[in-house]
Amino acid sequence: MDVFTLLWIGMAGAGLVAAAKFGPSLASFAGFTYPNAKFNAMGAPYLQEKELTRLVSSDSLEDFQANVVSRDFSVEGESIREVQRAVDMSLARIIAMARKDSPKTVHGFYDAFLQTLDARLVKDALRAVLEGSQAPEQEPFSSLGRTLRERLRQADREEMLRVLSEVDMLEVKQLIETEAPVMAVEYAVDRYLVQALGRAEVPRSCLRTRDVFAKRLIDVMNLKAILRATYYDLGDVQQMLFGEGREIPGWQVDHMLKIDSIPEVISLLEGTSYGAPLRDVLPQYERQGLWVLELAIDRQFVRHAAAMGLDDTTGLGPGIRFLVEKQYEARNLKAIAKGVGEGLDAEKIWNVVVTT
């Protein structure tokens, strides 16, 4: 065998090794190319102050509807509730579109995100069984929501516990069995939905981005729970917490729970990305209340989502940024529809609007 044949065989072998090593990641990269380009091209106008100003200044619900010019969101309906439902349905369609365009390997993540839209439906269904009442009629967005709505509609307590076991909502089941307060059960539902996002099956190349997103969401939920508990002097705060987050470790959460002053709680956040935004709005909080702090946390979370889109441009990052921005756009539209429909002053409506 001559030297050229040996060289050719060696090069071919090296090529096979490289293909085996990098092939899966290159295939994953290719699968995200189209959806990420699409997500990056679709803006979030209803997080921008200029666009929101037109809506907040609407004279009536009809005027608000006329001012919404969007290919993403529908605001059809004759009542506030109908308009808000149209916005929710639009958001569900947006998530379904993002799922369809994305690689099959991340469909589970989009399914888990869609489940979060059914949080209220699930809580209402459980509460109805516990109280022996009728749950409000709501159309589910996810398979989990559909399952629980159908199975719990005529269920008694024992059947409800069986259903919760079947869908692996084991903490929720345990709390109901021990007759925990309804609020504790509802927080457990939220924890289940957040944990589902953190457990969603994704390719190895997307694991870090998925984990960072879930941990950042836990930080947000923990911070809001601690601030609410401190502000309203609530009792058992542990039932409101979500576990270990990205920036705020468990020991720091425990420390904050021992403090009864919101400014002192915020001082403990120095060195995290939430410290400065919360410190900056403390004077406004002193005048206007807790919502100021929650709004600052939401704005920071949107910024984190945008950063994830830049950190993981060839994977799940742009999809996460897109979902979070659309979720907050939907929240803004629903809040403004309610405020305008109820005749609130523009200043009060601005109090619940998230901008970037």
C-alpha positions in Angstrom: 0.0 0.0 0.0 1.6 3.3 -1.1 2.0 6.4 1.0 -0.8 8.3 -0.8 -3.3 5.5 -0.1 -2.4 5.5 3.6 -2.7 9.3 3.7 -6.1 9.2 2.1 -7.3 6.5 4.5 -6.0 8.6 7.4 -7.8 11.7 6.2 -11.0 9.8 5.7 -10.8 8.3 9.2 -10.2 11.8 10.7 -13.2 13.0 8.8 -15.4 10.3 10.2 -14.3 11.1 13.7 -15.0 14.8 13.2 -18.4 14.0 11.7 -19.2 11.8 14.7 -18.1 14.4 17.2 -19.6 17.5 15.6 -22.4 16.1 13.4 -25.1 16.3 16.1 -24.3 19.8 17.1 -24.1 21.0 13.5 -27.5 19.4 12.8 -28.9 21.1 15.9 -27.5 24.4 14.8 -29.1 24.0 11.3 -32.5 23.2 12.9 -32.5 26.5 14.8 -31.4 28.7 11.9 -34.8 29.4 10.4 -36.9 29.8 13.6 -34.3 32.0 15.2 -34.1 34.3 12.2 -37.8 34.5 12.3 -37.9 35.3 16.0 -35.3 37.9 15.7 -37.2 39.6 12.9 -40.4 39.8 14.9 -40.3 42.7 17.3 -42.1 43.4 20.5 -43.8 46.8 19.9 -46.1 46.5 22.9 -43.1 46.6 25.2 -42.1 50.0 23.7 -43.2 53.2 25.4 -44.0 54.9 22.1 -46.5 52.2 21.0 -48.0 51.7 24.5 -48.6 55.5 24.9 -51.1 55.4 22.0 -53.0 52.5 23.7 -52.9 53.9 27.3 -54.4 57.2 25.9 -57.4 55.4 24.3 -60.7 57.0 25.2 -62.7 53.7 25.2 -62.3 50.0 24.8 -63.4 50.4 21.1 -60.7 53.1 20.7 -58.1 50.8 22.2 -59.1 48.1 19.8 -58.7 50.4 16.9 -55.3 51.5 18.1 -53.9 48.0 18.3 -52.3 47.3 14.9 -50.7 43.8 15.2 -50.3 40.7 13.1 -49.6 38.8 16.3 -52.4 39.7 18.7 -56.2 39.9 18.2 -58.2 42.2 20.5 -61.6 41.3 19.3 -64.6 41.3 21.6 -67.3 43.5 23.0 -66.3 43.3 26.7 -63.1 43.5 28.6 -63.2 39.8 29.4 -63.7 38.9 25.7 -60.8 41.1 24.6 -58.5 39.6 27.3 -59.5 36.1 26.2 -58.7 37.0 22.6 -55.2 38.2 23.7 -54.6 34.9 25.6 -55.7 32.9 22.6 -53.4 34.9 20.4 -50.5 34.2 22.8 -51.3 30.5 22.6 -51.2 30.6 18.8 -47.9 32.4 18.9 -46.4 29.7 21.2 -47.8 27.0 18.9 -46.3 28.7 15.9 -42.9 28.9 17.6 -43.1 25.3 18.6 -44.0 24.2 15.0 -41.1 26.2 13.5 -38.6 24.9 16.0 -36.8 21.5 15.9 -38.7 18.6 17.4 -36.1 18.2 20.0 -37.3 21.3 21.8 -41.1 20.8 21.4 -41.3 19.6 25.0 -40.0 23.0 26.2 -42.7 24.8 24.2 -45.3 22.4 25.5 -44.2 23.2 29.1 -44.3 26.9 28.4 -47.9 26.6 27.0 -48.9 24.9 30.2 -48.2 28.0 32.2 -51.1 29.7 30.4 -53.4 27.2 32.1 -52.3 28.0 35.6 -55.5 29.8 36.5 -57.7 27.1 35.0 -55.9 24.4 37.0 -56.2 26.3 40.2 -59.9 27.1 39.6 -60.6 23.4 38.8 -59.0 22.2 42.0 -60.6 24.9 44.1 -64.1 24.0 42.7 -63.7 20.4 43.8 -62.4 21.4 47.2 -65.3 23.8 47.8 -67.9 21.8 46.0 -68.6 24.6 43.6 -68.6 25.0 39.8 -65.4 26.1 38.1 -65.6 29.0 35.7 -65.9 28.0 32.0 -62.5 28.4 30.5 -61.0 26.9 27.3 -57.7 25.2 28.0 -54.5 25.9 26.0 -52.5 22.8 26.9 -53.0 19.1 27.1 -52.5 19.3 30.9 -55.3 21.9 31.0 -57.6 19.8 28.9 -57.0 16.7 31.0 -57.7 18.5 34.3 -60.7 20.4 33.1 -62.4 17.3 31.8 -61.4 14.9 34.6 -62.2 17.3 37.4 -65.4 18.8 36.1 -67.6 16.1 37.9 -64.9 14.8 40.2 -65.1 14.3 43.9 -62.1 14.6 46.3 -60.9 11.0 45.8 -61.1 11.2 42.1 -59.2 14.5 42.1 -56.4 12.9 44.1 -56.2 10.0 41.6 -56.0 12.4 38.7 -53.3 14.4 40.4 -51.2 11.3 40.8 -51.7 10.4 37.1 -50.3 13.8 36.0 -47.5 13.7 38.6 -48.7 16.7 40.5 -47.6 14.9 43.7 -46.8 17.9 45.9 -50.3 19.3 45.1 -51.9 16.0 45.9 -50.0 15.8 49.2 -51.0 19.3 50.3 -54.6 18.5 49.5 -54.4 15.3 51.5 -53.1 17.2 54.5 -55.8 19.8 54.1 -53.3 22.6 53.5 -54.7 26.1 52.9 -55.9 26.8 49.3 -53.1 29.4 48.9 -50.5 26.7 49.6 -52.1 24.4 47.0 -52.1 27.2 44.4 -48.4 28.0 44.9 -47.7 24.3 44.5 -49.4 24.4 41.1 -47.1 27.2 40.1 -44.1 25.3 41.3 -45.2 22.3 39.3 -45.4 24.4 36.1 -42.0 26.1 36.8 -40.4 22.7 37.5 -41.9 21.3 34.2 -40.0 24.1 32.3 -36.8 23.1 34.1 -37.3 19.4 33.3 -38.4 19.8 29.7 -36.5 17.6 27.3 -34.0 19.4 25.1 -30.8 18.5 23.3 -27.6 18.7 25.2 -26.6 21.9 23.4 -29.7 23.6 24.9 -29.5 22.3 28.4 -27.6 25.3 29.8 -30.0 27.9 28.3 -33.0 25.9 29.6 -31.6 25.7 33.1 -30.6 29.4 33.2 -34.1 30.4 32.1 -35.8 28.1 34.7 -33.5 29.3 37.5 -34.0 33.0 36.6 -37.8 32.4 36.7 -37.4 30.9 40.2 -35.5 34.0 41.3 -38.4 36.2 40.1 -41.0 34.0 41.8 -39.0 33.9 45.1 -38.3 37.6 45.1 -42.0 38.5 44.6 -43.0 36.0 47.3 -40.6 37.4 49.8 -41.5 41.0 49.1 -45.3 40.2 49.3 -44.8 38.3 52.5 -42.8 41.2 54.0 -45.2 43.9 52.8 -48.4 42.2 54.0 -46.8 40.5 57.0 -47.8 37.1 55.9 -47.1 33.9 58.0 -45.8 30.7 56.4 -43.6 32.1 53.6 -42.0 28.7 52.9 -45.1 27.5 51.1 -44.7 30.5 48.6 -41.1 29.7 47.6 -39.8 27.9 44.5 -36.4 26.5 45.4 -32.9 27.4 44.4 -32.6 30.2 41.8 -29.9 31.5 39.5 -28.5 34.4 41.5 -30.2 34.1 44.9 -29.1 31.0 46.8 -31.2 29.3 49.4 -29.2 30.7 52.3 -29.8 34.2 51.1 -33.5 33.6 50.7 -33.5 32.3 54.3 -31.8 35.4 55.5 -34.3 37.7 53.7 -37.2 35.9 55.3 -35.9 36.9 58.8 -36.1 40.6 57.9 -39.3 42.7 58.3 -38.2 45.8 56.3 -38.4 45.9 52.5 -35.5 48.4 52.2 -33.3 46.0 54.2 -34.4 43.0 52.1 -33.4 45.0 48.9 -30.1 45.9 50.5 -29.3 42.2 50.7 -29.6 42.0 46.9 -26.6 44.2 46.2 -24.3 42.3 43.9 -27.2 40.7 42.0 -28.8 42.0 38.9 -31.9 42.9 40.9 -30.2 45.1 43.5 -29.8 48.3 41.5 -33.3 48.2 39.7 -35.0 47.7 43.0 -32.9 50.3 44.9 -33.6 52.8 42.1 -37.4 52.6 42.6 -37.4 52.6 46.4 -38.5 56.2 46.6 -41.4 55.5 44.3 -42.3 52.4 46.3 -42.5 54.5 49.5 -45.1 56.7 47.8 -47.0 54.1 45.7 -46.6 50.6 47.1 -45.5 47.1 46.3 -46.5 47.1 42.6 -43.5 49.4 41.9 -41.0 46.7 43.1 -42.8 43.9 41.2 -42.7 45.9 38.0 -39.0 46.5 38.4 -38.5 42.7 38.8 -40.5 42.0 35.7 -38.5 44.5 33.7 -35.3 42.9 34.8 -36.6 39.5 33.9 -37.4 40.7 30.3 -33.8 42.0 30.1 -32.5 38.6 31.2 -34.5 36.9 28.5 -33.1 39.3 25.9 -29.6 38.5 27.1 -30.3 34.8 26.8 -31.2 35.4 23.1 -27.8 36.9 22.6 -25.9 34.3 24.7 -27.3 31.4 22.7 -27.9 32.7 19.2 -27.7 29.2 17.6 -29.9 27.4 20.1 -32.9 28.0 22.3 -31.9 31.5 23.4 -33.8 33.5 20.7 -36.9 31.3 21.2 -36.9 32.0 25.0 -36.5 35.8 24.4 -39.4 35.7 21.9 -41.7 33.8 24.2 -41.0 36.0 27.2 -41.4 39.2 25.2 -44.7 38.0 23.7 -45.9 36.9 27.1 -45.3 40.4 28.5 -46.8 42.1 25.5 -50.0 40.0 26.1 -50.0 41.0 29.7 -49.7 44.7 28.8 -52.5 44.5 26.3 -54.8 42.8 28.8 -53.9 45.3 31.5 -54.5 48.3 29.2 -57.8 46.9 27.9 -59.0 46.5 31.5 -57.8 50.0 32.5 -59.3 51.7 29.5 -62.5 49.7 29.6 -63.0 50.7 33.3 -62.2 54.3 32.6 -59.0 54.5 34.7 -56.7 57.5 34.4 -53.7 56.9 32.0 -51.3 57.3 35.0 -52.9 54.4 36.8 -52.8 52.2 33.8 -49.1 52.9 33.4 -48.6 51.6 36.9 -49.1 48.0 35.6 -47.4 48.2 32.2 -43.9 46.6 31.6 -41.6 48.4 29.2 -38.1 47.7 28.1 
